């Protein structure tokens, strides 16, 4: 499920990011990805959307990480390219996990 927080706010789908259903969606175990909708209209970036999810909606880094992996799995790519991207992220995971465990970002 694609979620575009800035666009949701701009279109009135939510009246504040603090009342956005994203935390509930994640709590229900939905495979949610963050997106920008149309960055030229919404004047946002994917980085901005992740920061808003963390700072305005209280999404912890471990769930941000999970949404990134959901996005890789759901990317509109030919299967071969998707698998290559998954391999890149798996390698990143191998490198980042020890750091995240030490810093507590997987909790």
C-alpha positions in Angstrom: 0.0 0.0 0.0 1.4 3.3 -1.0 1.2 6.2 1.4 2.1 9.8 0.5 1.9 11.8 3.7 2.5 15.3 2.3 0.0 14.8 -0.5 -2.5 13.3 2.0 -2.2 16.5 4.1 -2.4 18.8 1.1 -5.5 17.1 -0.3 -7.2 17.1 3.0 -7.2 13.3 3.3 -5.8 13.9 6.8 -6.0 17.1 8.7 -2.7 16.7 10.4 0.2 14.3 10.1 -0.2 13.5 13.8 -3.6 12.0 12.9 -2.3 10.1 9.8 -3.3 6.4 9.8 0.3 5.2 8.9 1.1 4.1 12.4 -2.1 2.1 12.6 -1.4 0.6 9.1 2.0 -0.6 10.3 0.6 -1.9 13.6 -1.9 -4.0 11.5 1.0 -5.5 9.6 0.2 -3.9 6.3 3.0 -3.8 3.7 3.2 0.0 3.4 5.6 2.0 1.3 6.2 5.8 1.6 6.0 7.8 -1.6 6.0 11.3 -2.8 2.9 11.2 -5.1 3.9 14.0 -7.4 7.0 15.7 -6.0 6.7 18.7 -8.3 3.2 19.5 -7.0 3.7 18.4 -3.4 7.2 20.0 -3.2 8.6 17.1 -1.3 11.2 14.4 -1.6 11.2 10.8 -0.5 13.7 11.8 2.2 11.3 14.5 3.4 8.5 11.9 3.6 10.7 9.5 5.7 11.6 12.4 8.0 8.0 13.4 8.4 7.0 9.8 9.2 9.7 9.7 12.0 9.3 13.2 13.4 5.5 13.9 12.9 4.1 10.4 13.1 6.5 8.7 15.5 7.5 5.9 13.2 10.6 4.3 14.6 13.7 3.7 12.5 13.1 -0.1 12.4 9.7 0.4 10.7 11.3 3.0 8.3 13.8 0.3 7.4 11.0 -2.2 6.9 9.2 0.2 4.6 12.3 0.6 2.5 12.5 -3.1 2.0 8.8 -3.3 1.1 9.5 -0.6 -1.5 12.3 -2.6 -3.0 10.1 -5.7 -3.2 7.3 -3.7 -4.8 9.4 -1.6 -7.2 8.0 -1.4 -10.7 11.0 -3.1 -12.3 11.6 -6.1 -14.4 12.1 -9.1 -12.2 15.8 -9.4 -13.0 16.4 -5.7 -12.0 14.3 -6.1 -8.8 16.3 -9.2 -7.8 19.6 -7.2 -8.4 18.2 -4.4 -6.3 17.2 -6.8 -3.5 20.8 -8.2 -3.6 22.2 -4.7 -3.1 19.9 -4.1 -0.2 20.7 -7.5 1.3 24.4 -6.6 1.2 23.7 -3.3 2.8 21.7 -5.1 5.5 24.7 -7.4 6.1 26.9 -4.3 6.6 24.4 -2.2 8.5 22.9 -4.8 10.9 25.9 -4.8 13.3 25.9 -1.0 13.4 22.1 -0.9 14.0 22.3 -3.5 16.7 25.0 -1.5 18.4 23.1 1.8 18.0 19.7 0.3 18.9 18.0 1.2 15.6 16.6 -2.3 15.2 14.6 -2.1 18.4 
